[in-house]
Amino acid sequence: MLIEDDCESIGGEKEMSITDVRPEIKRKIKSIVVKEFEGIDGVPTSFKDLNNF
């Protein structure tokens, strides 16, 4: 699981960490993107809920 912000102020998606992950590994990662500077307060705290977020 990878939680990161949308990097809007520095170029958006192309600057996000998940962008540089090899495709065969990326398929195994649940990526959650949050709005820049909004924090993770709105992200669920349980793995079950995160998987459906």
Helices and strands as residue ranges (DSSP letters): E 2-5, G 8-10, G 12-15, G 17-20, H 23-26, E 31-34, H 47-51
